[in-house]
């Protein structure tokens, strides 16, 4: 039997000034160890980030002492297993060099049988500054192409988390340390190194084939047996490396069914029946393919799960914390639960991040979130020398073996955005060969050999007609569309695009005042002040936010209003984009916006603030990703012409039903044209049929008469869809930018009722129309099922709220705050 001994305690690090050994936390990193001992200032506060750059220039020394008892020494092989060392490291045991590392994405298994001694053993890990090898390699590599994100340059020359060197939403904390678990494993005969799993699906049964790899190849007389269980009940025996599941419970993505996980338990035994090792994983029974077939638009790009095509709804994932060792299970769970609650079914693990921890994939499996998995390459060109390619090959083999069994794994993607610079890739023969060696040979070979089931896609975005021909091919492949935001194009530019799958697009917004207060004093709430500037990593970010905000809204009166309007604008922009993509089914079959989360408190494209608070976008995502959606397409646009004269071609509004539920159904589509003060002018309804994965234009409404008679600035359109379960989708549509509308002022009343100790029912009313009502409980942790919603005059809007702990009604009344658009100026 394998004996495992964790090495998580008794670690120390050497403080360079005092030369004292101080307690370290493992897994962990040098920044958090220094902070724990109050040797550095809070990294996220103000502009402290810039004062901590000396840490990445130093070498750091970690050590621990452990006892080797008879249980360890009795076995023939003892190995040191380090799942993750960040990054340039030398490992010494009892003064002897036993291993080195230059790749934080690769686990290390080092045989220490001949170095280990009875009693106390001394383990030391020396972490070198990552900047030293980077500078040396930059000097030696005259053909290196400067990264377009890394502020210093050269991060692509080292296999280290690239965004730790800084990104346009993240800080520069190029840390080091033992970032994943480290342990001893002792064994004698053999052990299971990995198991490749292949599922074959038939009518009413699934055959599972197990292809184990043993540490000692060629051993004879060993056998693999085991069981497959569901909910603790054995449903199949593993014999001759295979098992058959009758009447399988299939795993489905969020929104399309349950996500049952079967437990596979394999045992390795010798000829005498002695147990040598066991291997246990959870798997989902499902098929996932990337369907690319010729159609009238070009070539499809759609995921098909269990034979059913799906529209991929989701977001891009960046590190959950700037110091990845600080990301707890609770943090992962909160973020991924938020994705589920916003009706997402896919998360893209972006290539400048890390291959995530096991808990991340556990939760995606459990929650039905498909994972688009980038390999860790982003926004740079990479070396092609023999040693670098060896590192990449080892990394790919390890990570594919580690993740291939995952129920949630939908796609392996080679890199993020490298093919947006095709002219740089092909500039020299050396660059082209390096690029194609990694992304068209090494990575796909690893996927084919060690997975063999999951599709490999070379890059995102990728043009399957040839990367040299340019990216964002509307006929085929996936696209990243940044003309809205980076190029400051009109938001309605989304509606001109005919993508097959949009895997990146986004709009920035500011922190809420509550999150801003975690890094800046309220007296310094100025988006151009040094503290807040340091928490805006996009060089043009503040200007672009205000540009887009000013197109829609009046000038905000203070920072809370700036924050609020920026979030409304972000939600509106993503709504326009996502609803266009969903209306474009089956031509477009996926929308993954940038980005779900933040790794620190910052102005960014995220829909969830650092700490877990939903921005306006995340509440809007819950609406625009809903399985039943009414979508209003406003035809025409407003423009400002010479002498600031407003011109509008808006007249028609098309109403669409969009549906990706589990089975066909029927609904009633309702609409009413409202005047801000005079009330309802016209209304209508239609019974509609909703077919799965289908978008249908149901109505075209013409409001030319009313716009001419009353003025577009006084009108708004209410639309909704109702099924047997009630109203499932609603929208308010304006016929002009809201900054031109004379919105009435009126009080927002809130009635608070307790459902139980931690659940509330809030009833909102107002005598006038209120656009984008936001409520907030100060200093109370809560999650609401809606926020930033429209409140119609005289009608009750009910919202359910969950709190972490109970509060009295008096406390809740004192803590609640409300605002709407009219309160922002």
C-alpha atoms as one frame of an Amber mdcrd trajectory, in Angstrom:
protein
   0.000   0.000   0.000   1.126   3.541  -0.734   1.908   5.446   2.447   1.472
   9.218   2.269   2.890  11.739   4.736   1.975  15.426   4.258   4.686  18.037
   4.799   2.450  20.983   5.613   3.783  22.028   9.014   7.072  23.134  10.564
   8.042  25.254   7.562  10.142  28.375   7.990  11.446  31.088   5.692  14.536
  33.240   6.084  13.857  36.934   6.578  16.692  38.689   4.694  17.264  41.715
   6.941  17.279  40.094  10.367  18.550  36.717   9.091  15.916  35.155  11.325
  13.926  32.068  10.466  10.205  32.813  10.704   7.181  30.540  10.517   5.854
  29.933   7.009   2.516  28.598   5.830   2.570  25.836   3.217   0.942  25.865
   0.722   1.628  29.578   0.531   3.874  32.238  -0.957   6.487  34.729   0.195
   4.186  37.765  -0.020   1.594  36.291   2.333   4.294  35.019   4.687   5.840
  38.492   4.859   2.418  40.062   5.375   1.538  37.586   8.131   4.626  38.713
  10.057   3.802  42.395   9.347   7.056  42.829   7.434   5.295  44.475   4.499
   2.329  46.797   4.190  -1.064  45.533   3.007  -0.351  44.832  -0.696  -3.783
  45.865  -1.956  -3.988  49.181  -0.077  -3.529  52.406  -2.033  -0.310  52.413
  -4.048   1.548  49.909  -1.857   1.913  47.550  -4.795   4.694  49.680  -6.243
   6.638  49.617  -2.978   6.714  45.807  -2.922   8.438  45.161  -6.228  11.716
  44.453  -4.419  10.322  41.077  -3.356  10.515  39.634  -6.867  14.181  40.661
  -7.105  15.242  38.610  -4.059  16.048  34.945  -3.574  14.078  33.224  -0.815
  14.935  30.254   1.379  12.375  27.822   2.873  13.072  24.857   5.127  11.413
  22.235   7.293  12.434  19.299   9.458  10.568  15.997   9.468  11.025  12.587
  11.022  11.395   9.473   8.895   9.870   6.693  10.970   9.867   2.967  10.393
   6.701   3.086   8.239   8.554   5.203   5.695  11.903   3.433   5.869  10.274
   0.014   5.557   9.256   0.728   1.954  11.655   0.273  -0.971  10.832   3.598
  -2.652  10.314   6.917  -0.907   9.473   9.925  -3.050   9.141  13.622  -2.371
   6.004  14.767  -4.196   5.742  18.522  -4.753   2.569  19.338  -6.676   3.614
  22.911  -7.380   6.772  24.972  -6.840   6.649  28.624  -7.883   8.937  28.773
  -9.837  12.765  28.783 -10.016  13.713  26.332  -7.287  16.461  24.088  -5.978
  15.438  21.305  -3.606  17.949  19.920  -1.073  17.515  17.100   1.396  20.062
  16.740   4.184  22.334  19.143   2.312  22.210  17.235  -0.976  20.700  18.657
  -4.169  17.875  16.313  -5.159  15.947  18.355  -7.736  15.382  21.620  -9.549
  12.372  23.334 -11.071  11.638  26.127 -13.525   7.969  25.365 -14.140   5.215
  26.133 -11.630   2.692  24.148 -13.705   4.513  20.846 -13.295   4.408  18.473
 -10.326   7.686  16.922  -9.184   8.199  13.394  -7.929  11.755  12.863  -6.637
  13.105   9.532  -5.425  14.800  10.240  -2.077  15.290   6.632  -0.961  19.084
   6.944  -0.964  19.140  10.356   0.742  16.579   9.811   3.472  17.923   8.865
   6.875  16.323   7.570  10.089  15.077  10.220  12.491  15.336  13.900  11.609
  15.674  15.008   8.000  16.210  18.542   6.780  14.392  19.663   3.624  15.313
  23.011   2.041  13.915  24.755  -1.013  15.783  27.723  -2.448  13.591  29.969
  -4.620  15.485  32.201  -7.003  14.222  35.547  -8.264  12.250  34.971 -11.468
  13.713  38.143 -12.914  17.260  36.766 -13.090  16.607  33.987 -15.638  14.170
  36.208 -17.525  16.782  38.942 -17.990  19.435  36.425 -18.960  17.167  34.851
 -21.562  16.092  38.229 -22.903  19.719  39.134 -23.427  20.377  35.863 -25.227
  17.188  35.839 -27.332  17.478  38.700 -29.822  14.388  37.473 -31.703  12.076
  37.675 -28.684   8.829  39.575 -29.270   7.865  41.936 -26.447   4.718  40.838
 -24.608   1.818  43.227 -25.142   0.619  43.042 -21.544   3.624  42.305 -19.274
   4.875  45.787 -18.191   8.493  44.642 -17.873   8.719  42.074 -20.648  10.031
  38.544 -20.824   7.483  36.716 -18.686   6.867  34.282 -21.543  10.448  33.020
 -21.175   9.608  31.368 -17.852   6.816  28.858 -17.143   5.239  30.956 -14.419
   1.737  32.390 -14.027   1.912  35.214 -16.531  -0.565  37.579 -14.899   1.564
  37.577 -11.728   3.813  39.990 -13.640   0.864  42.366 -14.017  -2.116  42.543
 -16.386  -4.623  45.209 -17.352  -6.852  44.132 -14.438  -4.292  42.675 -12.008
  -1.331  43.730  -9.872   2.327  42.853 -10.298   3.166  40.415  -7.526   5.631
  37.981  -9.095   5.757  35.862  -5.984   7.381  32.531  -5.137   6.781  29.617
  -2.796   5.346  26.148  -2.340   1.957  26.924  -3.880   0.453  23.430  -3.896
   0.625  20.523  -1.416   3.926  18.777  -0.741   4.277  15.314   0.806   6.239
  12.074   1.044   4.969   8.905  -0.620   6.458   5.527   0.251   5.823   2.250
  -1.600   7.537  -0.982  -2.549   6.126  -2.997  -5.450   4.323  -0.636  -7.804
   1.744   2.134  -7.890  -0.862   3.575 -10.230   0.575   6.640 -11.942  -2.503
   7.615 -13.953  -5.590   6.143 -15.585  -6.970   7.189 -18.954 -10.753   6.778
 -19.126 -12.741   6.352 -22.341 -16.533   6.178 -22.396 -18.489   4.451 -25.150
 -22.173   5.345 -25.151 -24.877   3.040 -26.473 -28.623   2.918 -26.050 -29.340
   2.353 -22.354 -25.729   1.587 -21.428 -22.239   3.047 -21.202 -19.043   1.039
 -21.472 -16.061   2.505 -19.614 -12.539   1.508 -20.605  -9.688   2.084 -18.158
  -6.133   2.412 -19.447  -3.836   2.508 -16.390  -0.203   3.561 -16.416   1.956
   2.082 -13.667   5.063   3.674 -12.199   7.096   0.559 -13.000   6.392  -0.399
 -16.579   6.392  -4.026 -17.629   5.499  -5.549 -14.250   3.758  -8.893 -14.782
   1.297 -10.646 -12.500  -0.406  -7.440 -11.387  -4.093  -6.868 -11.889  -6.543
  -3.981 -11.720  -9.965  -4.525 -10.190 -12.541  -2.169  -8.792 -16.054  -0.813
  -8.684 -18.189   1.992 -10.028 -20.683   3.405  -7.550 -23.457   5.993  -7.630
 -24.685   7.503  -4.372 -22.810   4.795  -2.454 -24.372   1.908  -4.392 -22.208
  -0.362  -6.564 -23.548  -0.253 -10.124 -20.716  -2.077 -11.926 -17.611  -4.172
 -11.340 -14.356  -3.367 -13.108 -13.056  -6.480 -14.850 -10.385  -6.710 -17.536
 -10.013  -2.925 -17.303 -13.609  -2.231 -18.258 -17.057  -1.750 -16.744 -20.575
  -1.533 -18.139 -23.183   0.837 -16.678 -26.766  -0.045 -17.540 -29.447   2.642
 -17.641 -26.854   5.365 -16.980 -27.677   8.621 -15.230 -26.214  11.151 -17.650
 -24.317  14.269 -16.608 -25.763  17.471 -18.066 -24.634  21.113 -18.073 -26.377
  23.605 -15.820 -29.933  24.248 -16.981 -30.336  21.060 -18.997 -30.522  18.397
 -16.312 -28.815  16.877 -13.300 -25.059  16.457 -12.817 -24.701  12.986 -11.220
 -21.137  11.859 -10.502 -20.107   8.220 -10.385 -17.200   7.171  -8.167 -14.587
   4.947  -9.787 -12.431   2.998  -7.312  -9.589   0.950  -8.772  -7.246  -1.357
  -6.876  -3.833  -2.613  -7.905  -3.035  -6.064  -6.520  -0.219  -8.559  -6.877
  -0.571 -12.257  -7.692  -1.181 -13.093  -4.017  -4.026 -10.558  -3.876  -2.145
  -8.050  -1.760  -3.354  -4.454  -2.192  -0.558  -2.305  -3.621  -2.359   0.916
  -4.470  -5.812   2.367  -5.016  -7.038   5.113  -7.352 -10.346   6.947  -6.869
 -11.959   9.600  -9.046 -15.404  10.959  -9.748 -16.622  10.952 -13.331 -19.753
  12.004 -15.174 -21.262   9.846 -17.892 -21.628  12.122 -20.898 -20.378  12.872
 -24.375 -19.064  16.339 -25.244 -17.937  17.224 -28.735 -17.069  20.444 -30.521
 -19.255  20.165 -33.608 -17.759  21.757 -36.704 -19.763  20.998 -39.809 -20.357
  22.898 -43.028 -23.537  24.947 -43.071 -25.013  27.852 -45.031 -23.019  30.340
 -42.928 -19.645  28.581 -43.302 -18.588  26.153 -40.567 -20.360  25.676 -37.239
 -18.675  26.060 -33.856 -20.997  24.547 -31.275 -20.742  22.222 -28.321 -22.908
  19.109 -28.361 -23.529  17.355 -25.036 -25.145  13.894 -25.021 -26.211  14.481
 -28.609 -27.826  17.833 -27.868 -26.405  21.089 -29.200 -26.149  23.865 -26.633
 -25.644  27.601 -26.681 -22.620  28.162 -24.433 -23.419  30.850 -21.861 -20.701
  31.998 -19.511 -17.640  34.066 -18.757 -13.867  34.023 -18.598 -12.141  33.044
 -15.356  -9.100  34.861 -13.991  -7.347  33.950 -10.700  -9.706  34.042  -7.731
  -7.005  35.853  -5.741  -3.806  37.684  -6.702  -2.065  35.296  -4.297  -3.514
  32.048  -5.594  -2.756  30.148  -2.387  -5.256  32.419  -0.619  -8.140  31.176
  -2.766 -10.166  28.945  -0.434 -12.838  26.399  -1.258 -15.437  28.873   0.023
 -14.161  31.529  -2.383 -14.283  29.147  -5.350 -17.702  27.903  -4.294 -19.111
  31.422  -3.983 -17.875  32.475  -7.425 -18.962  29.312  -9.223 -22.334  29.265
  -7.454 -22.758  32.843  -8.654 -22.061  31.630 -12.206 -24.724  28.934 -11.848
 -27.226  31.406 -10.393 -26.647  33.641 -13.429 -27.701  30.716 -15.686 -24.195
  30.094 -17.000 -23.185  26.694 -18.329 -19.526  27.293 -19.278 -16.420  28.832
 -17.715 -13.288  29.544 -19.731 -10.067  29.119 -17.721  -7.999  31.811 -19.391
  -4.423  31.128 -20.502  -2.581  33.760 -18.462  -3.774  32.156 -15.238  -2.845
  28.769 -13.727  -4.254  25.315 -14.348  -6.680  25.537 -11.481  -6.681  23.610
  -8.233  -8.597  20.346  -7.915 -11.332  22.044  -5.891 -12.176  24.295  -8.844
 -12.810  21.320 -11.131 -14.601  19.422  -8.340 -17.064  22.293  -8.080 -17.511
  22.625 -11.849 -18.258  18.898 -12.032 -20.768  19.179  -9.194 -22.485  22.313
 -10.513 -22.701  21.403 -14.192 -20.312  24.073 -15.446 -18.501  23.090 -18.636
 -14.828  24.071 -18.638 -13.073  25.547 -21.650  -9.484  24.910 -20.548  -6.706
  27.023 -22.010  -3.157  25.829 -21.753  -1.200  28.498 -19.889   0.034  30.664
 -22.746  -1.234  34.213 -23.320  -0.548  37.375 -25.291   3.089  36.645 -26.136
   5.359  34.601 -28.375   7.247  31.722 -26.778  10.718  30.260 -27.239  11.333
  27.183 -29.348  14.642  25.973 -27.919  15.012  22.335 -26.947  14.833  22.895
 -23.177  11.729  25.103 -23.340   9.928  22.597 -25.550  10.887  19.826 -23.116
   9.317  21.834 -20.293   6.139  22.418 -22.307   5.834  18.744 -23.212   6.226
  17.617 -19.594   3.711  20.230 -18.425   1.150  19.242 -21.058   1.451  15.528
 -20.292   1.054  16.153 -16.567  -1.929  18.498 -16.831  -3.790  16.436 -19.449
  -3.359  13.312 -17.328  -4.552  15.220 -14.277  -7.725  16.667 -15.808  -8.814
  14.383 -18.644 -11.324  12.420 -16.531 -13.272  15.526 -15.515 -16.993  15.523
 -16.309 -16.875  19.264 -16.909 -13.928  19.288 -19.336 -15.255  20.446 -22.711
 -12.230  21.745 -24.628  -8.452  21.984 -24.534  -7.325  25.288 -26.064  -3.687
  25.953 -26.919  -3.381  29.632 -26.038  -5.000  33.013 -25.554  -4.723  35.561
 -28.400  -1.344  34.586 -29.845  -2.921  34.321 -33.281  -4.024  37.941 -33.086
  -0.414  38.690 -34.089   0.037  36.367 -37.109   2.453  38.778 -38.768   4.770
  38.475 -35.759   4.518  34.670 -35.668   5.601  34.332 -39.304   8.101  37.197
 -39.217  11.017  34.778 -38.942  11.311  31.055 -39.621  12.483  30.565 -36.034
   9.355  32.165 -34.568   7.015  30.253 -36.872   8.653  26.935 -36.044   8.558
  27.649 -32.299   4.881  28.578 -32.470   3.836  25.555 -34.498   6.034  23.168
 -32.497   4.140  24.089 -29.328   0.573  24.650 -30.503   0.303  22.403 -33.545
   2.486  19.512 -32.442   3.351  19.154 -28.732   0.035  20.178 -27.167  -2.301
  18.323 -29.560  -0.126  15.216 -29.311  -0.400  15.290 -25.516  -4.189  15.688
 -25.708  -4.546  12.895 -28.237  -2.317  10.461 -26.355  -3.333  11.123 -22.752
  -6.959  12.235 -23.234  -8.044  11.072 -26.673 -11.640  12.210 -26.184 -11.699
  15.976 -25.611 -11.306  18.289 -28.600  -8.108  20.329 -28.961  -8.388  23.864
 -30.382  -5.097  25.644 -31.210  -5.841  29.159 -29.962  -8.560  31.575 -28.946
  -9.421  33.273 -31.194  -8.557  30.841 -33.993  -9.325  30.972 -37.699  -9.547
  27.360 -38.945  -8.978  28.574 -42.501  -5.415  29.387 -41.429  -4.060  31.571
 -38.654  -1.902  33.459 -41.162  -5.117  34.794 -42.740  -6.072  36.789 -39.660
  -8.334  36.259 -36.685 -12.069  36.796 -36.060 -13.334  34.928 -39.096 -17.117
  35.314 -39.063 -17.522  32.183 -41.177 -15.780  29.785 -38.784 -13.974  29.412
 -35.477 -14.191  31.521 -32.339 -13.699  35.264 -32.001 -12.584  37.886 -29.481
 -14.383  41.137 -30.204 -12.939  44.273 -28.616 -13.985  47.035 -31.019 -16.532
  47.905 -28.345 -14.272  49.076 -25.513 -10.695  49.215 -26.881 -11.672  50.887
 -30.175 -14.550  52.804 -28.516 -17.015  51.731 -31.205 -20.731  52.211 -30.640
 -22.344  49.500 -28.529 -24.675  48.636 -31.386 -21.583  47.518 -33.330 -22.162
  44.136 -31.654 -25.346  43.817 -33.694 -23.396  43.978 -36.956 -21.213  40.989
 -36.123 -21.966  37.466 -37.417 -19.669  35.388 -35.201 -19.945  31.626 -34.841
 -18.826  31.814 -31.179 -17.666  34.851 -29.219 -15.273  33.756 -26.491 -14.188
  37.240 -25.323 -15.800  40.682 -25.251 -16.314  43.099 -22.407 -16.830  46.517
 -20.848 -15.214  47.910 -17.702 -16.884  49.371 -14.630 -15.777  50.744 -11.278
 -15.854  49.180  -7.835 -18.761  49.851  -5.550 -17.887  52.408  -2.849 -17.817
  49.572  -0.291 -15.126  47.677  -2.203 -13.225  50.873  -3.063 -13.041  51.588
   0.671 -10.974  48.400   1.116  -8.040  50.040  -0.690  -8.719  53.771  -0.472
 -10.059  56.237   2.116 -13.458  57.644   1.078 -11.952  61.144   1.203  -9.682
  59.990  -1.663 -12.496  58.627  -3.849 -11.259  60.215  -7.048 -10.869  57.983
 -10.107  -7.846  60.040 -11.217  -6.245  60.115  -7.783  -3.097  58.020  -7.162
  -4.823  55.395  -5.013  -7.640  54.709  -7.442  -5.374  55.072 -10.493  -3.281
  52.224  -9.098  -6.452  50.131  -9.075  -7.158  50.868 -12.728  -4.623  48.850
 -14.721  -5.853  49.673 -18.209  -3.963  52.725 -19.422  -7.048  54.273 -21.047
  -9.599  52.680 -18.766 -10.890  55.750 -16.943 -11.291  57.725 -20.147 -13.079
  54.893 -21.935 -15.472  54.264 -19.040 -16.451  57.928 -18.910 -16.755  58.083
 -22.704 -19.298  55.251 -22.756 -21.098  56.475 -19.623 -21.499  59.961 -21.098
 -23.151  58.538 -24.219 -25.997  57.138 -22.129 -26.251  59.108 -18.909 -26.029
  62.595 -17.431 -22.920  63.721 -15.585 -22.697  61.951 -12.188 -22.680  64.018
  -9.025 -20.148  62.006  -6.941 -18.073  58.825  -6.879 -20.950  56.557  -5.728
 -22.878  57.839  -8.745 -19.902  57.328 -11.071 -19.598  53.763  -9.821 -23.332
  53.149 -10.216 -23.485  54.569 -13.752 -20.382  52.694 -14.855 -22.000  49.459
 -13.710 -25.288  50.299 -15.466 -23.349  51.036 -18.654 -21.392  47.788 -18.367
 -24.596  45.795 -17.883 -26.262  47.537 -20.829 -23.335  46.924 -23.180 -23.088
  43.234 -22.340 -26.874  42.921 -22.640 -26.771  44.328 -26.171 -23.930  41.970
 -27.129 -25.207  38.776 -25.517 -28.797  39.216 -26.653 -27.611  39.788 -30.213
 -25.543  36.605 -30.060 -28.450  34.616 -28.617 -30.840  36.035 -31.210 -28.349
  34.888 -33.858 -28.747  31.175 -33.037 -27.887  28.809 -34.716 -25.316  30.928
 -36.546 -23.790  32.026 -33.226 -23.654  29.313 -30.558 -21.718  30.777 -27.661
 -21.062  33.954 -25.683 -18.404  34.016 -22.958 -17.945  37.563 -21.739 -14.791
  38.956 -20.184 -14.680  38.448 -17.182 -16.445  36.694 -14.311 -14.269  37.642
 -11.324 -11.448  39.804  -9.983  -8.228  38.790  -8.232  -8.072  42.002  -6.157
 -10.203  45.153  -5.748  -9.900  46.940  -9.101 -11.777  48.697 -11.885 -12.244
  45.932 -14.425 -14.473  44.029 -16.819 -15.689  41.650 -14.074 -19.330  41.045
 -13.222 -18.435  40.031  -9.646 -16.343  42.327  -7.477 -13.416  41.069  -5.445
 -15.065  39.767  -2.301 -18.068  38.308  -4.101 -20.493  41.233  -4.515 -22.482
  41.105  -7.731 -22.204  44.133  -9.986 -25.157  45.281 -12.100 -23.781  43.122
 -14.928 -24.126  39.904 -12.979 -27.771  40.590 -12.207 -28.245  41.436 -15.887
 -26.444  38.214 -16.842 -28.993  36.287 -14.816 -31.608  37.848 -17.088 -29.887
  37.672 -20.501 -28.667  34.089 -19.915 -32.075  32.904 -18.681 -33.340  29.809
 -20.527 -36.483  31.741 -21.528 -35.684  35.215 -22.827 -37.640  38.000 -24.438
 -35.224  40.161 -26.391 -36.039  43.542 -27.885 -33.977  44.619 -30.870 -34.150
  48.381 -31.376 -33.691  49.056 -35.075 -31.915  52.248 -36.065 -29.695  54.456
 -33.936 -29.184  57.931 -32.557 -26.314  60.133 -33.711 -25.106  63.603 -32.853
 -24.454  65.570 -36.006 -23.050  69.031 -36.677 -23.748  71.653 -34.035 -24.682
  68.862 -31.582 -27.981  68.169 -33.327 -29.529  64.808 -32.317 -30.691  62.649
 -35.213 -32.568  59.363 -34.796 -33.541  56.617 -37.209 -35.286  54.629 -34.458
 -38.848  53.626 -35.243 -39.214  49.858 -35.151 -38.618  47.390 -32.342 -38.441
  43.663 -33.073 -39.422  41.313 -30.259 -37.737  37.901 -30.176 -38.334  34.801
 -28.126 -35.093  32.977 -27.325 -35.226  29.554 -25.724 -32.781  26.854 -24.660
 -34.814  25.002 -22.059 -35.120  21.237 -21.691 -38.291  20.672 -23.744 -40.610
  22.707 -26.007 -43.254  24.826 -24.339 -45.581  27.762 -24.924 -45.593  31.290
 -23.576 -47.451  34.580 -23.820 -45.505  37.582 -25.075 -46.821  40.885 -23.730
 -45.857  44.479 -24.484 -47.060  47.945 -23.568 -45.895  51.410 -24.589 -45.773
  53.732 -21.571 -45.540  57.499 -21.129 -43.460  58.773 -18.179 -46.378  60.787
 -16.796 -49.483  59.958 -18.872 -49.280  56.191 -18.357 -50.111  53.433 -20.860
 -50.565  54.421 -24.513 -50.818  51.067 -26.305 -50.420  47.361 -25.525 -50.555
  43.928 -27.125 -49.847  40.230 -26.657 -49.119  37.060 -28.608 -49.161  33.342
 -27.820 -45.775  31.934 -28.881 -44.282  28.456 -29.200 -40.811  27.962 -27.729
 -38.640  25.288 -29.331 -35.322  24.214 -27.870 -32.202  26.147 -28.931 -34.216
  28.458 -31.122 -34.545  32.201 -31.606 -37.657  33.548 -33.339 -38.645  37.081
 -34.284 -42.242  37.178 -33.071 -43.320  40.790 -33.532 -42.275  44.044 -35.172
 -43.656  47.117 -33.419 -43.831  50.544 -35.078 -43.832  53.546 -32.719 -43.320
  56.324 -35.260 -46.735  57.845 -34.480 -46.226  57.993 -30.715 -42.650  59.220
 -31.017 -43.819  62.059 -33.242 -46.759  62.930 -31.005 -45.172  62.667 -27.551
 -41.398  62.698 -28.133 -39.126  59.684 -27.739 -37.725  61.050 -24.483 -41.093
  60.577 -22.717 -41.657  56.954 -23.803 -40.583  53.520 -22.666 -41.630  50.033
 -23.740 -42.395  47.225 -21.301 -42.081  43.667 -22.645 -42.398  40.278 -20.947
 -42.780  36.539 -21.473 -45.070  34.431 -19.312 -45.165  30.625 -19.075 -47.265
  28.375 -16.865 -44.875  29.241 -14.006 -45.531  32.966 -14.377 -43.452  35.838
 -15.738 -40.015  34.470 -16.654 -38.444  37.342 -18.613 -39.011  41.094 -18.709
 -37.321  44.164 -20.149 -37.697  47.911 -20.350 -36.751  49.435 -23.693 -35.948
  53.098 -24.324 -36.354  54.851 -27.661 -33.613  57.355 -26.864 -30.574  57.507
 -24.604 -31.715  57.826 -20.973 -29.747  61.046 -20.543 -32.360  62.785 -22.672
 -35.279  61.490 -20.589 -36.835  63.742 -17.915 -37.179  60.930 -15.400 -39.536
  61.811 -12.549 -38.312  61.876  -8.981 -40.203  59.894  -6.404 -39.724  57.981
  -3.205 -38.846  54.287  -3.250 -40.651  52.431  -0.458 -39.432  49.070   0.811
 -41.394  46.624   2.946 -39.152  44.046   4.662 -40.588  40.700   5.769 -38.688
  37.764   7.239 -39.221  34.392   5.583 -36.996  32.661   8.135 -33.906  33.513
  10.204 -31.712  34.372   7.209 -34.139  34.950   4.337 -36.025  38.122   3.533
 -38.800  39.127   1.190 -38.491  42.736   0.040 -41.430  44.497  -1.612 -40.515
  47.696  -3.519 -43.032  50.307  -4.652 -42.919  53.831  -6.048 -45.527  56.310
  -7.321 -43.369  57.006 -10.406 -41.298  55.038 -12.889 -37.833  54.294 -11.472
 -35.100  53.006 -13.774 -32.406  50.628 -12.488 -33.313  50.567  -8.811 -30.351
  49.476  -6.724 -30.695  48.510  -3.089 -27.900  47.752  -0.670 -27.562  46.708
   2.964 -24.579  48.513   4.516 -22.177  46.232   6.400 -24.400  43.164   5.891
 -23.382  40.198   3.737 -26.293  39.111   1.539 -27.246  37.682  -1.851 -30.362
  38.876  -3.702 -32.172  37.176  -6.547 -32.433  40.529  -8.337 -31.131  44.070
  -8.178 -30.695  47.037 -10.539 -34.285  46.414 -11.700 -36.973  48.695 -13.095
 -39.827  49.707 -10.806 -43.105  50.669 -12.469 -45.511  53.200 -10.912 -47.940
  51.689  -8.442 -46.701  48.108  -8.945 -45.004  45.867  -6.362 -41.599  44.396
  -7.199 -40.668  41.484  -4.933 -37.053  40.435  -4.324 -35.805  37.537  -2.208
 -32.639  38.016  -0.137 -30.393  35.504   1.656 -28.123  36.682   4.464 -25.152
  34.974   6.089 -26.582  35.529   9.571 -29.802  36.857  11.143 -30.502  40.549
  11.707 -33.435  42.297  13.362 -35.961  44.185  11.273 -34.810  47.424  12.876
 -31.204  46.717  11.879 -32.259  45.914   8.307 -34.353  49.064   7.955 -31.448
  51.160   9.179 -28.966  49.441   6.856 -30.931  49.446   3.589 -30.172  52.106
   0.995 -31.853  52.609  -2.392 -31.185  54.648  -5.489 -32.299  54.792  -9.114
 -30.962  56.521 -12.202 -32.598  59.846 -11.407 -30.639  59.987  -8.125 -27.240
  59.868  -9.861 -27.170  63.495 -11.036
